[in-house]
Amino acid sequence: MSQPVIAVTDLAKQYGEVTALAGISLTVARGAVLAVLGHNGAGKTTLIDILSTRVRPSAGTARVCGYDVVQRGRAVRRRIGVTGQFAAVDDALSGRGNLVLIARLLGARPRQALARAAELIAAFGLEDAADRPAGTYSGGMRRRLDLAAGLVGAPQVLFLDEPTTGLDPVSRAGLWTIVEGLATRGTTVVLTTQYLEEADRLADHVVVLGLGHLTVSGTPAQLKARLGTRTATCTFGTELALRRAVDALSRLGLAAGRAGLVLTVPLSGPGDIPVVVRALDAAGAPLRDLTVTEPTLDDVYLSLHRTAAVS
């Protein structure tokens, strides 16, 4: 089995009396997308800052592309790209000028820098605005330019710290498509986000941080199966049918929520659905409509929040 592109062991960061990270351990495979979730102050940006060598950890180890982020920081930086929460572009330069400047700073010759800028401008759909000052770009265009800037050096690993914050739905969906394409081509992506649908769409693996601790981790499907709730929404045509349905479901040990002639039934698994349908049919409670709702990462997040509040 190939070595992970990112390997973190017992990583901790202390700022005086404040614990930003406390014993985080995780691995990320080549070409995978890791989504890091958590409230503000949970430690997401601190984790990105350490992995991108901007901050030294207080304890533990982290290796990116096989290099220790503390001992071999320069080697790590040559292999990564970073896009922060806010677009870091020079407003006075054109989009093309920004990309050429970065390429030159990374050691490219003038012709190579121009060619790389042209390639990225085309890839990110910025041809029409390539020679306009970046200060005239819309929010979505600036984010695309910022992401392109992070890819000038063709990094093996790309760190994205809340890259779609503040974007409209169309621009956000466009960036999602770009990230999916990068992962398909073998770039490893670490993404922090407050948007649960973003993690659900993009991530191969999700970790949730809370007050610096790794609260839970797994694939989106694993987390939803473990902590989410599948429900059946049953709609009836008459009050009599609904009362019969309530009695039938109670005998099955299922507590249904009611709203008018609609019952919402929590399900433990796919096998519950035919059991519910047969019980309703036997009780003389014909269904007008049945909708099964799969759990989402929103359900996972709310479940974790309720558990934290109780504890």
Order of alpha helices (4+ residues) and beta strands (2+ residues): beta-beta-beta-alpha-beta-beta-alpha-beta-alpha-alpha-alpha-beta-alpha-beta-alpha-beta-beta-alpha-beta-alpha-beta-beta-alpha-beta-alpha
